[in-house]
Amino acid sequence: MSTTTVLFQIHYFDRWAEKAFSDLRAGAPPNHEFVVLMHLPVSAPVPERVLRHPHHIVRTPELLALPYPAKVGGEGWNLWHDGHTDLILMHYWRAHPGHDRYWAIEYDVRYTGPWRRFFAAFENDASDLLAPMLCRRRDFPEWLFWPSLVSPGTPPSDAEAVSSFMPVFRASGRLMQAMDEAYRQGWSGHLECSFATIAATRGLAIADLGGDGEFTPEARRGRFYSGTVRDVYRAPGSFVFKPTFFRTGSRPGMLWHPVKPFWFGAEFRRELLVARSAVGRVIRSRAAWLLPSRWRPPGSFSRNAPSR
């Protein structure tokens, strides 16, 4: 029997997160293993709640030690803003390479129905990558993260370069092996273009979880999520980057993201970062000399210092 690991990816683990993890694994098929996949700062203690469940903890120095020369480190390197959170998954895979399939599901993804029904819908799909909103570069060349894609040798064509939206995805064991090999060889980029592009260039099968795009099988059209592929926030839809949902919608059998409890402090800080970014763009375009040198590169005005 093939084995599947479902990784609940998170950077904190409170009562709300524990319930979400419990809902995820409720009634799971016998060949599915569920693990809390957690990134923590160097000095942060492991939450006691995590110790009640299967877990894999990784810290930034361990990620920076991975043998991926173009993917880790460098001036201004940032795990979150630069889209390198797949390194957390790669760290897990290197420790547990024996599974046939790896689901990665972020903590703020919800499904309006039993998760076991969601997993069952893809059991007979042999695709090496299942992900939402797969899109070729030729169809969305202005996407924000294409410049991050780095490949040794001949660059992938606009047909081979494929983006996706990755709060939830499934990778086969052989795709994980291909990712490890490619990153060792010097590939790099935001995970939302590196995974699908490396799969495509290596002849591995990719398919959309649902939606209505080129990579969506006929049986899944209009199912599992809605979203806007050619929008920076993937909105409107049920599965977007922004805005935040404080509860799921009522339509059954759908993925929702991001779904988070309302925390006033966190929401205020998020909006403050958005405002700072807007102010920074205006000043940078009209009076860059007013900014300290560290704030002149695009994006730096709105970023927190990277956690090491």
C-alpha positions in Angstrom: 0.0 0.0 0.0 1.3 3.5 -0.9 1.9 5.8 2.0 0.9 9.5 2.3 2.2 12.1 4.8 0.0 15.1 5.5 2.0 18.0 6.9 0.2 20.7 8.8 2.6 23.6 8.3 2.6 26.3 11.0 4.9 28.6 13.0 2.8 28.6 16.3 0.5 26.0 17.9 -2.2 27.4 20.2 -5.6 25.9 21.0 -7.1 27.2 17.7 -4.4 25.6 15.7 -4.6 22.3 17.6 -8.3 22.1 16.8 -7.6 22.7 13.1 -5.0 19.9 13.1 -7.4 17.5 14.9 -10.1 18.3 12.3 -7.6 17.6 9.5 -6.8 14.1 10.8 -10.3 13.1 11.9 -11.3 9.9 10.1 -8.2 9.8 8.1 -7.5 6.8 5.7 -5.2 4.2 7.2 -2.4 4.9 4.9 -2.2 8.7 5.8 0.2 9.9 8.5 -0.4 13.4 10.0 2.5 15.5 11.2 2.7 19.1 12.6 5.5 20.7 10.5 6.8 23.7 12.5 9.4 26.4 11.9 10.6 28.2 15.0 13.2 30.9 15.7 16.5 29.8 17.2 15.7 30.5 20.8 11.9 29.8 20.8 10.8 26.9 23.0 8.7 24.1 21.4 5.1 24.6 22.5 3.8 22.0 24.9 0.7 21.4 22.8 2.9 20.2 19.9 4.4 17.5 22.0 1.0 15.8 22.1 1.1 15.1 18.4 3.6 13.7 15.7 5.8 16.7 14.9 8.8 17.9 13.0 10.5 21.1 14.2 13.0 23.0 12.1 14.9 26.2 12.8 16.4 28.8 10.5 20.1 27.7 10.9 19.1 24.2 9.8 17.4 25.5 6.7 20.5 27.7 5.9 22.6 24.5 6.1 20.7 22.7 3.4 22.9 22.0 0.3 21.0 24.3 -2.0 23.5 27.0 -3.1 21.1 29.4 -4.9 18.2 28.8 -2.5 19.6 29.6 0.9 21.4 32.6 2.3 22.7 35.6 0.5 22.2 39.3 1.3 18.7 40.2 2.5 17.6 36.5 2.5 14.2 36.1 4.0 12.4 32.8 4.5 8.9 34.2 4.3 9.0 37.2 1.9 11.2 35.5 -0.6 9.0 32.4 -0.9 11.5 29.9 0.6 9.1 28.2 3.0 9.4 25.1 0.9 12.7 24.6 2.6 10.8 23.5 5.7 9.2 20.8 3.6 12.5 19.8 2.0 14.0 19.5 5.5 11.2 17.1 6.5 11.6 15.1 3.2 15.3 14.7 3.7 14.6 13.2 7.2 11.6 11.1 5.9 12.1 10.3 2.2 10.2 7.0 2.1 6.7 8.2 1.5 4.9 8.0 -1.9 3.1 11.3 -1.4 3.5 14.5 0.6 0.5 16.8 1.3 1.6 20.3 2.6 -1.3 22.2 4.1 -0.9 25.6 5.7 -2.5 26.2 9.1 -5.0 28.8 7.7 -6.5 26.5 5.0 -10.0 25.1 5.7 -12.3 22.7 3.9 -16.1 22.9 4.2 -16.6 19.2 4.6 -14.8 16.2 6.0 -11.1 16.3 5.1 -11.2 12.6 4.5 -13.6 13.2 1.6 -11.1 15.8 0.2 -8.2 13.4 0.4 -10.2 10.5 -1.1 -11.0 12.6 -4.2 -7.3 12.5 -5.2 -6.4 9.0 -4.2 -6.6 7.7 -7.9 -4.8 10.8 -9.3 -1.2 9.8 -10.1 0.0 13.3 -10.8 3.4 14.2 -9.3 2.2 17.7 -8.4 -1.4 18.7 -7.4 -1.8 22.4 -6.7 -4.3 25.2 -7.3 -4.1 27.8 -10.0 -1.5 26.3 -12.2 -0.7 28.8 -15.0 2.0 29.0 -17.7 4.3 32.1 -17.8 3.1 32.9 -21.3 -0.4 33.4 -20.0 0.6 35.5 -17.0 4.0 37.1 -17.8 3.5 40.0 -15.4 3.2 37.8 -12.3 5.2 39.3 -9.4 7.5 36.3 -8.7 8.8 35.2 -12.1 12.1 37.2 -11.7 12.9 35.0 -8.7 13.1 31.8 -10.8 16.8 30.8 -11.3 17.8 27.8 -13.4 21.3 26.6 -14.4 21.8 26.1 -18.1 19.1 27.0 -20.6 16.2 28.9 -19.0 12.8 27.3 -19.2 10.6 28.5 -22.0 7.4 30.5 -21.3 5.5 27.3 -21.8 7.6 25.3 -19.5 7.6 27.9 -16.7 4.5 27.3 -14.6 3.3 29.0 -11.5 0.8 27.9 -8.8 -0.7 28.9 -5.5 0.6 26.8 -2.7 -1.2 27.0 0.6 -2.1 23.4 -0.1 -0.5 21.0 -2.5 0.6 17.4 -2.9 4.0 16.3 -4.2 4.9 12.8 -5.1 8.0 11.2 -3.7 9.7 11.3 -7.0 8.9 15.1 -7.4 10.5 15.6 -3.9 13.6 13.8 -5.2 13.6 16.0 -8.3 13.3 19.1 -6.2 16.3 18.1 -4.1 18.4 17.3 -7.2 17.4 20.6 -8.9 18.1 22.8 -5.8 21.5 21.0 -5.4 22.2 21.9 -9.1 21.5 25.6 -8.5 17.8 26.0 -9.2 16.0 28.6 -7.0 13.0 30.7 -6.8 9.7 31.4 -5.0 8.1 28.0 -4.3 5.0 29.1 -6.3 7.1 28.9 -9.5 9.9 26.5 -8.7 7.9 23.4 -7.9 5.6 23.4 -10.9 8.4 24.6 -13.3 10.9 21.9 -12.2 8.1 19.3 -12.4 7.3 20.4 -16.0 10.9 20.6 -17.2 11.6 17.1 -15.9 8.6 15.6 -17.6 6.6 14.9 -14.4 2.8 15.1 -14.4 1.1 18.2 -13.0 -2.6 18.8 -12.4 -4.9 21.4 -10.8 -6.8 20.5 -7.7 -9.9 22.1 -9.2 -10.9 25.5 -10.6 -11.3 25.9 -14.4 -7.8 26.3 -15.9 -5.7 24.5 -18.5 -4.5 21.9 -16.0 -7.9 21.1 -14.5 -9.3 17.6 -15.3 -12.8 17.7 -16.6 -14.2 15.9 -13.6 -12.8 18.6 -11.2 -13.9 21.7 -13.1 -15.7 24.1 -10.8 -14.8 22.0 -7.8 -12.8 22.4 -4.6 -12.0 26.1 -4.8 -12.6 29.4 -6.7 -10.0 32.1 -7.3 -8.6 34.5 -9.8 -5.4 33.2 -11.4 -4.3 36.5 -13.0 -4.6 38.7 -9.9 -1.8 39.4 -7.5 -4.1 38.6 -4.5 -5.8 35.7 -6.3 -9.1 37.4 -5.5 -12.1 37.3 -5.7 -12.7 33.7 -4.7 -12.7 31.2 -1.8 -8.9 30.5 -2.1 -7.0 33.8 -2.2 -3.9 35.5 -0.8 -6.0 38.5 0.4 -8.3 39.4 2.0 -8.4 37.4 5.2 -11.5 35.4 6.0 -12.6 35.2 9.6 -14.8 32.2 8.8 -15.4 30.0 5.9 -18.3 30.5 3.4 -21.2 28.1 3.4 -20.6 26.3 0.1 -19.8 22.7 0.9 -16.8 20.9 -0.5 -14.7 24.0 -1.0 -11.2 25.0 0.1 -11.0 28.4 1.9 -7.8 30.5 2.5 -6.7 32.4 4.5 -9.1 31.7 7.4 -7.9 33.1 10.7 -9.4 34.2 14.0 -9.6 38.0 14.4 -6.7 39.2 16.4 -6.8 43.0 16.6 -3.0 43.4 17.2 -2.1 41.2 14.2 -4.6 42.8 11.9 -3.3 46.3 12.9 0.3 45.3 12.3 -0.6 43.8 8.9 -2.4 46.9 7.8 0.5 49.1 9.1 2.9 47.1 6.8 0.6 47.7 3.8 0.5 51.4 4.6 4.3 51.6 5.0 4.7 49.8 1.7 2.5 52.3 -0.1 4.3 55.3 1.4 7.6 53.7 0.5 6.6 53.3 -3.1 5.6 57.0 -3.4 8.8 58.3 -1.7 11.0 55.9 -3.7 9.6 57.1 -7.0 9.5 60.8 -6.2 12.2 61.5 -3.6 14.4 58.5 -3.0 17.1 60.6 -1.6 15.0 61.1 1.5 15.2 57.4 2.4 18.1 55.7 4.1 20.0 53.4 1.8 18.6 50.2 3.5 15.1 51.3 2.5 15.8 52.1 -1.2 15.5 48.6 -2.6 11.9 47.7 -3.6 10.0 45.9 -0.8 12.4 46.7 2.0 10.3 49.5 3.4 7.5 47.1 4.4 9.6 44.1 5.6 10.3 43.0 9.1 13.9 42.0 9.8 14.5 38.4 8.8 14.4 35.9 11.7 17.7 34.0 12.1 
